[in-house]
Amino acid sequence: MCQLEGTKCSFLLCLGISIIICSVIYLRTKMPTEPKPMEKQEPPETLSCRPFTSECKAFLPGMERGVEWNQRDCQVESLIQNSPLQCSDLIRDLHLITKPLSQEEEDYPLAYILTIHKELELFVRLLRAIYMPQNVYCIHVDAKAPLEYQDAVQKLVSCFKNTFLSSHRETVTYAGFSRLQADLNCMKDLARSKIGWRKVVNLCGQDFPIMTNLELVRYMQSKEWRDRNMTPGVKQPTYMRHRTQFQHIEITGLHVVLKGLGLKKGPPPHHLQMYFGTAYYALTRAFVDFVLKNPIAKDLLEWSRDTFSPDEHFWVTLNHIKEAPGSYIDGGWAGDIRAIKWRDQEGKAHDGCKGTVGHYIRDICIFGVEDLPWIITKNSMFANKFESKTFPEALDCLEQWHRNKVLNQATVPIEPAWLLATQSYSSRDYNSTAGA
């Protein structure tokens, strides 16, 4: 009997162990395999960087004496698209400024509207140049942009509380109403922002700042612009009237053409005098509320749907209405918003496009390094246009020059992560001294 009981106990013990082993094997086959840890990405500063061109000597201190400037990041696209880094690491390795650099800037937050559709590297470098934690940024990504581009922008934007994607996206057409609508979509979002921004500035992905944030704040608070909108433009010239006298139709994502055989439009609403100007502006918050809510503004917007390039008449026309907040009736072309080399102004306003082949697109110069002296001397708020593939050295040089200026104006201690480049000195006294 005792022998039988011992046999039963041994059987039950073996059975229990077998069940446990089988259960473990079953669970291991059903559970997803833990992914292998990704290989650690090489820090950006150890990657092979494009050296600053010798033409940068005039803009980067010390180069003429043999000082070498060494860029710390070289592949911002891959850093965002492929890196498993957390937001804190991404912000650090992209060298974004994380604190207000002066009380003056903190007390005057700005809002930005960025409409983008290509060249991720340009967008990242533009955002890095204008980013300040007290400001607010609305990013409109063209609905026709590639999905991987949209995902990369979303990844970066999600790392900031004061930066967001537009709640409504347009398929933007050059010279179409969709371009104006993209700005208005962001304006609606910014109007709901809890950040007390004072003025809003709009940019495209091929812009780059010339003024620092501090200089922009001071310029917008200057005697001429303190309570005014900046919408450079004049009464609509005769040669531009066809844009608003005839009906146009937008071929989504492609171009704008005349509707029919040249169907005429009715006159502007409210007997408005039409103006022609730039599509870029700096607007007070009160004016934005006027644009979004006032019946005159709404009627002009609706009337503009079938016009050509309505963003070049909408803002400037409204800014010449006496009752519009911050209007500037006699402003003319005042307001140095953009440094642009137009082809038809060659020999008049500038001495030509200095890109290696005189590179114009839609009659606008694509800047090369040799254009930088003109840009910097002109000291506009922003410059347009840049391309990362055509003349990358121009943006390298300008970006470093701009960051130098930003940090030199700071009234707070400079953090090492904010430096875009380091300096190498031959003298022992300056060995590995950082500079930006």
DRENDO-1510 file (C-alpha; in Angstrom, 1 decimal, always signed):
<recs>
REC; n; res; u; v; w
REC; 1; MET; +0.0; +0.0; +0.0 .
REC; 2; CYS; +2.8; +2.4; +0.9 .
REC; 3; GLN; +4.6; +1.4; -2.3 .
REC; 4; LEU; +1.5; +2.2; -4.3 .
REC; 5; GLU; +1.1; +5.6; -2.6 .
REC; 6; GLY; +4.7; +6.4; -3.4 .
REC; 7; THR; +4.2; +5.5; -7.1 .
REC; 8; LYS; +1.2; +7.7; -7.3 .
REC; 9; CYS; +3.0; +10.6; -5.7 .
REC; 10; SER; +5.9; +10.2; -8.1 .
REC; 11; PHE; +3.5; +10.1; -11.1 .
REC; 12; LEU; +1.7; +13.2; -10.0 .
REC; 13; LEU; +5.0; +15.0; -9.4 .
REC; 14; CYS; +6.3; +14.1; -12.9 .
REC; 15; LEU; +2.9; +15.1; -14.4 .
REC; 16; GLY; +3.0; +18.5; -12.7 .
REC; 17; ILE; +6.5; +19.2; -13.8 .
REC; 18; SER; +5.6; +18.2; -17.4 .
REC; 19; ILE; +2.6; +20.5; -17.4 .
REC; 20; ILE; +4.7; +23.4; -16.2 .
REC; 21; ILE; +7.4; +22.8; -18.8 .
REC; 22; CYS; +4.8; +22.5; -21.6 .
REC; 23; SER; +3.1; +25.7; -20.4 .
REC; 24; VAL; +6.3; +27.6; -20.5 .
REC; 25; ILE; +7.1; +26.4; -24.0 .
REC; 26; TYR; +3.6; +27.2; -25.2 .
REC; 27; LEU; +3.7; +30.7; -23.7 .
REC; 28; ARG; +7.2; +31.5; -25.2 .
REC; 29; THR; +6.0; +30.5; -28.7 .
REC; 30; LYS; +2.8; +32.6; -28.4 .
REC; 31; MET; +4.3; +35.7; -26.9 .
REC; 32; PRO; +6.0; +38.1; -29.3 .
REC; 33; THR; +9.7; +37.9; -29.3 .
REC; 34; GLU; +11.3; +40.9; -27.6 .
REC; 35; PRO; +12.9; +43.1; -30.3 .
REC; 36; LYS; +16.7; +43.2; -30.4 .
REC; 37; PRO; +18.0; +46.5; -29.1 .
REC; 38; MET; +18.9; +48.8; -31.9 .
REC; 39; GLU; +22.5; +49.6; -32.5 .
REC; 40; LYS; +23.4; +52.8; -30.8 .
REC; 41; GLN; +23.3; +55.7; -33.2 .
REC; 42; GLU; +26.6; +57.5; -33.6 .
REC; 43; PRO; +26.4; +61.0; -32.1 .
REC; 44; PRO; +25.9; +63.6; -34.8 .
REC; 45; GLU; +29.2; +65.3; -34.0 .
REC; 46; THR; +31.2; +62.2; -34.9 .
REC; 47; LEU; +29.6; +61.9; -38.3 .
REC; 48; SER; +31.4; +63.2; -41.4 .
REC; 49; CYS; +30.3; +66.8; -41.8 .
REC; 50; ARG; +30.5; +69.0; -44.8 .
REC; 51; PRO; +33.2; +71.6; -43.9 .
REC; 52; PHE; +32.4; +75.3; -44.0 .
REC; 53; THR; +33.4; +76.7; -47.3 .
REC; 54; SER; +36.2; +79.3; -47.4 .
REC; 55; GLU; +33.7; +81.9; -48.5 .
REC; 56; CYS; +32.4; +81.8; -45.0 .
REC; 57; LYS; +35.5; +83.6; -43.7 .
REC; 58; ALA; +33.8; +87.0; -43.9 .
REC; 59; PHE; +30.9; +85.8; -41.6 .
REC; 60; LEU; +32.5; +83.4; -39.1 .
REC; 61; PRO; +35.0; +84.9; -36.7 .
REC; 62; GLY; +38.5; +83.6; -36.7 .
REC; 63; MET; +38.4; +81.7; -40.0 .
REC; 64; GLU; +40.7; +84.2; -41.6 .
REC; 65; ARG; +43.3; +83.4; -38.8 .
REC; 66; GLY; +43.1; +79.7; -39.4 .
REC; 67; VAL; +40.4; +78.8; -36.9 .
REC; 68; GLU; +38.4; +75.8; -38.0 .
REC; 69; TRP; +34.6; +75.7; -37.4 .
REC; 70; ASN; +33.3; +72.1; -37.1 .
REC; 71; GLN; +29.6; +71.5; -37.4 .
REC; 72; ARG; +28.1; +69.3; -34.8 .
REC; 73; ASP; +25.2; +67.9; -36.7 .
REC; 74; CYS; +25.2; +66.9; -40.4 .
REC; 75; GLN; +22.2; +64.6; -40.9 .
REC; 76; VAL; +19.1; +66.2; -39.3 .
REC; 77; GLU; +16.8; +64.2; -41.6 .
REC; 78; SER; +18.1; +60.8; -40.5 .
REC; 79; LEU; +18.2; +61.9; -36.9 .
REC; 80; ILE; +14.5; +62.4; -37.0 .
REC; 81; GLN; +13.5; +59.6; -39.3 .
REC; 82; ASN; +15.6; +56.8; -38.1 .
REC; 83; SER; +16.6; +57.6; -34.5 .
REC; 84; PRO; +15.0; +55.9; -31.5 .
REC; 85; LEU; +15.9; +58.9; -29.4 .
REC; 86; GLN; +13.4; +60.3; -26.9 .
REC; 87; CYS; +12.2; +63.9; -27.3 .
REC; 88; SER; +14.7; +65.2; -24.7 .
REC; 89; ASP; +17.6; +63.6; -26.7 .
REC; 90; LEU; +16.2; +64.8; -30.0 .
REC; 91; ILE; +15.9; +68.4; -28.8 .
REC; 92; ARG; +19.4; +68.3; -27.4 .
REC; 93; ASP; +21.0; +66.7; -30.6 .
REC; 94; LEU; +19.2; +69.2; -32.9 .
REC; 95; HIS; +20.6; +72.0; -30.7 .
REC; 96; LEU; +17.2; +73.8; -30.2 .
REC; 97; ILE; +17.2; +76.6; -27.7 .
REC; 98; THR; +15.2; +75.6; -24.6 .
REC; 99; LYS; +15.0; +78.8; -22.6 .
REC; 100; PRO; +14.0; +82.5; -23.3 .
REC; 101; LEU; +17.2; +84.4; -24.0 .
REC; 102; SER; +16.1; +87.6; -22.5 .
REC; 103; GLN; +13.2; +89.1; -20.5 .
REC; 104; GLU; +12.4; +91.4; -23.4 .
REC; 105; GLU; +11.7; +88.4; -25.6 .
REC; 106; GLU; +9.8; +86.5; -23.0 .
REC; 107; ASP; +7.5; +89.5; -22.5 .
REC; 108; TYR; +6.7; +89.7; -26.3 .
REC; 109; PRO; +5.9; +86.2; -27.6 .
REC; 110; LEU; +5.5; +85.8; -31.3 .
REC; 111; ALA; +3.3; +83.4; -33.4 .
REC; 112; TYR; +4.5; +81.7; -36.5 .
REC; 113; ILE; +2.7; +80.0; -39.4 .
REC; 114; LEU; +4.9; +77.7; -41.5 .
REC; 115; THR; +3.5; +76.2; -44.7 .
REC; 116; ILE; +5.7; +73.4; -45.9 .
REC; 117; HIS; +5.6; +70.5; -48.3 .
REC; 118; LYS; +9.2; +69.3; -49.1 .
REC; 119; GLU; +12.9; +69.4; -48.0 .
REC; 120; LEU; +12.7; +68.2; -44.4 .
REC; 121; GLU; +16.2; +69.4; -43.7 .
REC; 122; LEU; +15.3; +72.9; -44.6 .
REC; 123; PHE; +12.2; +72.8; -42.4 .
REC; 124; VAL; +14.2; +71.5; -39.4 .
REC; 125; ARG; +16.9; +74.1; -39.8 .
REC; 126; LEU; +14.3; +76.9; -40.2 .
REC; 127; LEU; +12.4; +75.8; -37.1 .
REC; 128; ARG; +15.7; +75.5; -35.1 .
REC; 129; ALA; +16.6; +79.0; -36.1 .
REC; 130; ILE; +13.3; +80.6; -35.1 .
REC; 131; TYR; +12.4; +78.4; -32.2 .
REC; 132; MET; +12.0; +80.0; -28.8 .
REC; 133; PRO; +10.0; +78.3; -26.0 .
REC; 134; GLN; +7.9; +81.5; -25.3 .
REC; 135; ASN; +6.7; +81.6; -28.9 .
REC; 136; VAL; +4.0; +79.5; -30.6 .
REC; 137; TYR; +4.2; +77.7; -34.0 .
REC; 138; CYS; +1.5; +76.3; -36.3 .
REC; 139; ILE; +2.8; +74.0; -39.0 .
REC; 140; HIS; +0.7; +73.5; -42.1 .
REC; 141; VAL; +1.9; +70.4; -44.0 .
REC; 142; ASP; +0.6; +70.2; -47.5 .
REC; 143; ALA; -1.8; +67.3; -47.8 .
REC; 144; LYS; +0.0; +66.0; -50.9 .
REC; 145; ALA; +3.4; +65.8; -49.1 .
REC; 146; PRO; +4.8; +62.2; -48.9 .
REC; 147; LEU; +3.7; +60.2; -45.9 .
REC; 148; GLU; +7.2; +59.7; -44.6 .
REC; 149; TYR; +7.7; +63.5; -44.7 .
REC; 150; GLN; +4.4; +64.0; -42.8 .
REC; 151; ASP; +5.4; +61.4; -40.2 .
REC; 152; ALA; +8.8; +63.0; -39.7 .
REC; 153; VAL; +7.3; +66.4; -39.2 .
REC; 154; GLN; +4.8; +65.0; -36.8 .
REC; 155; LYS; +7.5; +63.3; -34.8 .
REC; 156; LEU; +9.5; +66.5; -34.3 .
REC; 157; VAL; +6.4; +68.7; -33.6 .
REC; 158; SER; +5.1; +66.3; -31.0 .
REC; 159; CYS; +8.2; +67.1; -28.9 .
REC; 160; PHE; +7.0; +70.6; -28.1 .
REC; 161; LYS; +4.0; +72.0; -26.2 .
REC; 162; ASN; +4.1; +75.3; -28.2 .
REC; 163; THR; +4.3; +73.7; -31.6 .
REC; 164; PHE; +1.5; +71.9; -33.4 .
REC; 165; LEU; +0.2; +70.9; -36.8 .
REC; 166; SER; -2.7; +72.8; -38.4 .
REC; 167; SER; -6.0; +71.2; -37.5 .
REC; 168; HIS; -7.1; +71.4; -41.1 .
REC; 169; ARG; -4.8; +70.7; -44.1 .
REC; 170; GLU; -5.1; +71.8; -47.7 .
REC; 171; THR; -3.7; +70.4; -50.9 .
REC; 172; VAL; -1.9; +73.6; -51.7 .
REC; 173; THR; -1.7; +74.9; -55.3 .
REC; 174; TYR; +0.7; +77.6; -56.4 .
REC; 175; ALA; -1.2; +80.9; -56.8 .
REC; 176; GLY; -4.4; +79.2; -55.6 .
REC; 177; PHE; -6.9; +80.0; -53.0 .
REC; 178; SER; -5.7; +76.9; -51.1 .
REC; 179; ARG; -2.5; +78.8; -50.2 .
REC; 180; LEU; -4.5; +81.6; -48.5 .
REC; 181; GLN; -6.7; +79.0; -46.8 .
REC; 182; ALA; -3.7; +77.2; -45.3 .
REC; 183; ASP; -2.7; +80.4; -43.5 .
REC; 184; LEU; -6.3; +81.0; -42.4 .
REC; 185; ASN; -6.5; +77.5; -41.0 .
REC; 186; CYS; -3.5; +78.1; -38.8 .
REC; 187; MET; -4.8; +81.6; -37.8 .
REC; 188; LYS; -8.0; +79.9; -36.4 .
REC; 189; ASP; -5.8; +77.5; -34.4 .
REC; 190; LEU; -3.6; +80.3; -33.1 .
REC; 191; ALA; -6.6; +82.5; -32.1 .
REC; 192; ARG; -7.5; +79.7; -29.7 .
REC; 193; SER; -3.9; +79.5; -28.3 .
REC; 194; LYS; -3.4; +80.1; -24.6 .
REC; 195; ILE; +0.0; +81.6; -25.3 .
REC; 196; GLY; -0.4; +85.4; -25.3 .
REC; 197; TRP; +1.3; +86.0; -28.6 .
REC; 198; ARG; +1.5; +89.6; -29.8 .
REC; 199; LYS; +2.1; +89.3; -33.6 .
REC; 200; VAL; +2.0; +86.5; -36.1 .
REC; 201; VAL; +4.5; +86.0; -38.9 .
REC; 202; ASN; +4.0; +83.6; -41.9 .
REC; 203; LEU; +6.9; +81.7; -43.5 .
REC; 204; CYS; +7.4; +79.0; -46.1 .
REC; 205; GLY; +9.8; +76.1; -46.0 .
REC; 206; GLN; +12.5; +77.9; -48.1 .
REC; 207; ASP; +12.8; +81.0; -45.8 .
REC; 208; PHE; +15.5; +81.6; -43.3 .
REC; 209; PRO; +15.8; +84.4; -40.7 .
REC; 210; ILE; +18.3; +87.2; -40.9 .
REC; 211; MET; +17.1; +89.0; -37.7 .
REC; 212; THR; +17.3; +87.2; -34.4 .
REC; 213; ASN; +14.2; +86.8; -32.2 .
REC; 214; LEU; +15.4; +89.7; -30.1 .
REC; 215; GLU; +15.8; +91.9; -33.2 .
REC; 216; LEU; +12.4; +90.9; -34.5 .
REC; 217; VAL; +10.8; +91.8; -31.2 .
REC; 218; ARG; +12.5; +95.2; -31.1 .
REC; 219; TYR; +11.6; +95.8; -34.8 .
REC; 220; MET; +8.0; +95.0; -34.2 .
REC; 221; GLN; +7.9; +97.3; -31.1 .
REC; 222; SER; +9.6; +100.2; -32.9 .
REC; 223; LYS; +7.8; +103.5; -33.2 .
REC; 224; GLU; +6.6; +102.7; -36.7 .
REC; 225; TRP; +5.4; +99.2; -36.1 .
REC; 226; ARG; +4.4; +99.0; -32.5 .
REC; 227; ASP; +0.6; +98.9; -33.1 .
REC; 228; ARG; +0.6; +98.3; -36.8 .
REC; 229; ASN; +0.4; +95.4; -39.3 .
REC; 230; MET; +3.1; +94.9; -41.8 .
REC; 231; THR; +1.7; +94.1; -45.2 .
REC; 232; PRO; +3.9; +95.7; -47.9 .
REC; 233; GLY; +1.9; +96.7; -51.0 .
REC; 234; VAL; +0.4; +99.4; -53.1 .
REC; 235; LYS; -2.9; +100.1; -55.0 .
REC; 236; GLN; -3.4; +97.4; -57.5 .
REC; 237; PRO; -1.3; +98.3; -60.7 .
REC; 238; THR; -3.1; +98.2; -64.0 .
REC; 239; TYR; -1.0; +95.2; -65.2 .
REC; 240; MET; -2.2; +93.2; -62.1 .
REC; 241; ARG; -5.9; +93.8; -62.5 .
REC; 242; HIS; -6.5; +90.7; -64.6 .
REC; 243; ARG; -5.9; +88.7; -61.4 .
REC; 244; THR; -9.1; +90.0; -59.8 .
REC; 245; GLN; -11.2; +91.1; -62.8 .
REC; 246; PHE; -11.5; +87.6; -64.3 .
REC; 247; GLN; -12.6; +84.3; -62.8 .
REC; 248; HIS; -10.0; +81.6; -62.3 .
REC; 249; ILE; -10.2; +78.0; -61.3 .
REC; 250; GLU; -7.8; +76.0; -59.2 .
REC; 251; ILE; -6.6; +72.7; -60.6 .
REC; 252; THR; -6.0; +71.1; -57.3 .
REC; 253; GLY; -2.3; +70.6; -56.6 .
REC; 254; LEU; -1.2; +71.7; -60.1 .
REC; 255; HIS; -1.9; +75.3; -61.2 .
REC; 256; VAL; -4.5; +78.0; -61.6 .
REC; 257; VAL; -6.1; +78.9; -65.0 .
REC; 258; LEU; -8.7; +81.2; -66.3 .
REC; 259; LYS; -12.3; +79.9; -66.1 .
REC; 260; GLY; -13.9; +79.5; -69.5 .
REC; 261; LEU; -12.9; +82.1; -72.1 .
REC; 262; GLY; -12.2; +84.8; -69.6 .
REC; 263; LEU; -15.4; +85.3; -67.5 .
REC; 264; LYS; -15.5; +88.6; -65.7 .
REC; 265; LYS; -16.0; +88.9; -62.0 .
REC; 266; GLY; -18.2; +91.4; -60.3 .
REC; 267; PRO; -16.6; +94.3; -58.4 .
REC; 268; PRO; -15.0; +93.8; -54.9 .
REC; 269; PRO; -17.5; +93.8; -52.0 .
REC; 270; HIS; -18.1; +96.9; -50.0 .
REC; 271; HIS; -16.6; +99.1; -52.8 .
REC; 272; LEU; -13.1; +98.1; -51.5 .
REC; 273; GLN; -10.1; +99.6; -53.2 .
REC; 274; MET; -7.9; +96.6; -54.2 .
REC; 275; TYR; -4.2; +96.5; -53.3 .
REC; 276; PHE; -1.4; +94.3; -54.5 .
REC; 277; GLY; +1.5; +93.3; -52.3 .
REC; 278; THR; +3.4; +90.4; -50.8 .
REC; 279; ALA; +1.9; +87.2; -49.4 .
REC; 280; TYR; +4.0; +87.6; -46.3 .
REC; 281; TYR; +3.2; +89.7; -43.3 .
REC; 282; ALA; +3.5; +90.5; -39.6 .
REC; 283; LEU; +0.0; +91.0; -38.1 .
REC; 284; THR; -1.4; +92.0; -34.7 .
REC; 285; ARG; -3.6; +89.6; -32.8 .
REC; 286; ALA; -6.5; +92.1; -33.0 .
REC; 287; PHE; -6.1; +92.2; -36.8 .
REC; 288; VAL; -6.3; +88.4; -36.9 .
REC; 289; ASP; -9.5; +88.5; -34.9 .
REC; 290; PHE; -10.8; +91.1; -37.4 .
REC; 291; VAL; -9.9; +88.8; -40.4 .
REC; 292; LEU; -11.7; +85.8; -38.8 .
REC; 293; LYS; -14.8; +87.6; -37.6 .
REC; 294; ASN; -15.5; +90.8; -39.5 .
REC; 295; PRO; -18.2; +90.7; -42.2 .
REC; 296; ILE; -16.1; +92.8; -44.6 .
REC; 297; ALA; -13.2; +90.4; -44.2 .
REC; 298; LYS; -15.4; +87.4; -44.7 .
REC; 299; ASP; -17.0; +88.9; -47.8 .
REC; 300; LEU; -13.6; +89.7; -49.3 .
REC; 301; LEU; -12.4; +86.2; -48.6 .
REC; 302; GLU; -15.4; +84.7; -50.4 .
REC; 303; TRP; -15.1; +87.0; -53.3 .
REC; 304; SER; -11.4; +86.1; -53.6 .
REC; 305; ARG; -12.0; +82.3; -54.1 .
REC; 306; ASP; -11.8; +82.5; -57.9 .
REC; 307; THR; -9.0; +85.1; -58.2 .
REC; 308; PHE; -5.4; +84.5; -59.0 .
REC; 309; SER; -2.9; +84.4; -56.1 .
REC; 310; PRO; -5.4; +85.9; -53.6 .
REC; 311; ASP; -2.9; +86.0; -50.8 .
REC; 312; GLU; -1.1; +88.8; -52.7 .
REC; 313; HIS; -4.2; +91.1; -52.4 .
REC; 314; PHE; -6.2; +89.8; -49.4 .
REC; 315; TRP; -4.0; +90.9; -46.4 .
REC; 316; VAL; -2.8; +94.2; -47.9 .
REC; 317; THR; -6.3; +95.2; -49.0 .
REC; 318; LEU; -7.8; +94.6; -45.5 .
REC; 319; ASN; -4.8; +96.5; -43.9 .
REC; 320; HIS; -5.9; +99.6; -45.8 .
REC; 321; ILE; -9.4; +99.6; -44.2 .
REC; 322; LYS; -9.5; +102.4; -41.6 .
REC; 323; GLU; -11.5; +100.3; -39.1 .
REC; 324; ALA; -9.2; +97.4; -39.2 .
REC; 325; PRO; -7.1; +97.1; -36.1 .
REC; 326; GLY; -3.5; +98.1; -36.7 .
REC; 327; SER; -4.2; +99.2; -40.3 .
REC; 328; TYR; -1.5; +101.3; -42.1 .
REC; 329; ILE; -3.3; +103.3; -44.8 .
REC; 330; ASP; -0.1; +105.0; -46.0 .
REC; 331; GLY; +2.3; +102.1; -45.5 .
REC; 332; GLY; +3.2; +101.4; -49.2 .
REC; 333; TRP; +6.0; +99.0; -49.5 .
REC; 334; ALA; +7.2; +99.7; -45.9 .
REC; 335; GLY; +8.2; +96.8; -43.8 .
REC; 336; ASP; +11.4; +94.9; -44.6 .
REC; 337; ILE; +9.9; +91.4; -44.4 .
REC; 338; ARG; +11.9; +89.6; -47.1 .
REC; 339; ALA; +15.2; +89.8; -48.8 .
REC; 340; ILE; +14.5; +88.4; -52.3 .
REC; 341; LYS; +16.4; +88.8; -55.5 .
REC; 342; TRP; +13.8; +89.1; -58.2 .
REC; 343; ARG; +15.1; +88.4; -61.8 .
REC; 344; ASP; +13.4; +91.6; -63.1 .
REC; 345; GLN; +15.2; +93.7; -60.5 .
REC; 346; GLU; +18.6; +92.6; -61.4 .
REC; 347; GLY; +20.9; +95.6; -61.9 .
REC; 348; LYS; +18.4; +97.8; -59.9 .
REC; 349; ALA; +17.7; +96.4; -56.5 .
REC; 350; HIS; +20.5; +93.9; -56.6 .
REC; 351; ASP; +23.6; +92.9; -58.6 .
REC; 352; GLY; +22.4; +89.6; -59.8 .
REC; 353; CYS; +21.8; +86.0; -58.5 .
REC; 354; LYS; +25.3; +84.8; -57.4 .
REC; 355; GLY; +24.5; +81.1; -57.4 .
REC; 356; THR; +27.0; +79.3; -59.6 .
REC; 357; VAL; +24.7; +79.4; -62.6 .
REC; 358; GLY; +22.5; +82.4; -61.7 .
REC; 359; HIS; +19.9; +80.0; -60.5 .
REC; 360; TYR; +16.3; +81.5; -60.6 .
REC; 361; ILE; +13.1; +79.6; -60.0 .
REC; 362; ARG; +9.8; +81.4; -60.7 .
REC; 363; ASP; +12.0; +84.5; -61.2 .
REC; 364; ILE; +13.4; +84.2; -57.6 .
REC; 365; CYS; +17.1; +83.7; -57.0 .
REC; 366; ILE; +18.1; +80.5; -55.2 .
REC; 367; PHE; +20.8; +81.9; -52.9 .
REC; 368; GLY; +24.4; +80.8; -53.0 .
REC; 369; VAL; +27.3; +81.7; -50.7 .
REC; 370; GLU; +28.2; +84.7; -52.8 .
REC; 371; ASP; +24.7; +86.1; -52.2 .
REC; 372; LEU; +25.2; +86.2; -48.4 .
REC; 373; PRO; +26.9; +89.6; -48.2 .
REC; 374; TRP; +23.9; +91.2; -49.9 .
REC; 375; ILE; +21.5; +89.3; -47.6 .
REC; 376; ILE; +23.3; +90.2; -44.4 .
REC; 377; THR; +23.7; +93.9; -45.4 .
REC; 378; LYS; +20.1; +94.2; -46.4 .
REC; 379; ASN; +19.1; +93.0; -42.8 .
REC; 380; SER; +15.5; +92.1; -43.7 .
REC; 381; MET; +13.5; +90.0; -41.3 .
REC; 382; PHE; +13.9; +86.9; -43.5 .
REC; 383; ALA; +15.5; +85.8; -46.7 .
REC; 384; ASN; +14.0; +83.7; -49.5 .
REC; 385; LYS; +14.9; +81.2; -51.2 .
REC; 386; PHE; +17.2; +78.5; -50.2 .
REC; 387; GLU; +17.6; +74.9; -51.4 .
REC; 388; SER; +19.5; +72.2; -49.4 .
REC; 389; LYS; +20.5; +70.3; -52.5 .
REC; 390; THR; +21.5; +73.2; -54.9 .
REC; 391; PHE; +23.7; +75.4; -52.7 .
REC; 392; PRO; +23.9; +73.7; -49.3 .
REC; 393; GLU; +27.0; +75.7; -48.3 .
REC; 394; ALA; +25.0; +79.0; -48.3 .
REC; 395; LEU; +22.6; +77.8; -45.6 .
REC; 396; ASP; +25.5; +76.2; -43.6 .
REC; 397; CYS; +27.2; +79.5; -43.5 .
REC; 398; LEU; +24.2; +81.7; -42.8 .
REC; 399; GLU; +22.8; +79.4; -40.2 .
REC; 400; GLN; +26.1; +79.5; -38.2 .
REC; 401; TRP; +26.3; +83.3; -38.6 .
REC; 402; HIS; +22.7; +83.6; -37.3 .
REC; 403; ARG; +23.2; +81.3; -34.3 .
REC; 404; ASN; +26.4; +83.3; -33.4 .
REC; 405; LYS; +24.4; +86.4; -33.4 .
REC; 406; VAL; +21.5; +84.9; -31.4 .
REC; 407; LEU; +23.8; +83.6; -28.6 .
REC; 408; ASN; +25.9; +86.8; -28.5 .
REC; 409; GLN; +22.7; +88.7; -27.7 .
REC; 410; ALA; +21.6; +86.4; -25.0 .
REC; 411; THR; +21.3; +87.6; -21.4 .
REC; 412; VAL; +21.3; +84.1; -19.9 .
REC; 413; PRO; +24.1; +81.5; -19.6 .
REC; 414; ILE; +24.7; +79.6; -22.8 .
REC; 415; GLU; +24.0; +75.9; -22.7 .
REC; 416; PRO; +26.5; +73.6; -24.6 .
REC; 417; ALA; +23.7; +71.9; -26.5 .
REC; 418; TRP; +22.8; +75.2; -28.1 .
REC; 419; LEU; +26.1; +75.4; -30.0 .
REC; 420; LEU; +25.8; +74.4; -33.7 .
REC; 421; ALA; +29.6; +74.2; -34.2 .
REC; 422; THR; +32.8; +74.0; -32.2 .
REC; 423; GLN; +36.0; +75.8; -32.9 .
REC; 424; SER; +39.4; +74.2; -33.2 .
REC; 425; TYR; +42.5; +76.4; -32.4 .
REC; 426; SER; +46.1; +75.7; -33.0 .
REC; 427; SER; +47.1; +77.6; -29.9 .
REC; 428; ARG; +47.1; +75.7; -26.6 .
REC; 429; ASP; +45.4; +78.5; -24.9 .
REC; 430; TYR; +42.3; +77.9; -26.9 .
REC; 431; ASN; +42.4; +74.1; -27.2 .
REC; 432; SER; +38.9; +72.7; -28.0 .
REC; 433; THR; +37.2; +75.9; -27.0 .
REC; 434; ALA; +33.5; +75.8; -28.1 .
REC; 435; GLY; +31.9; +78.5; -30.1 .
REC; 436; ALA; +28.6; +79.1; -31.7 .
</recs>
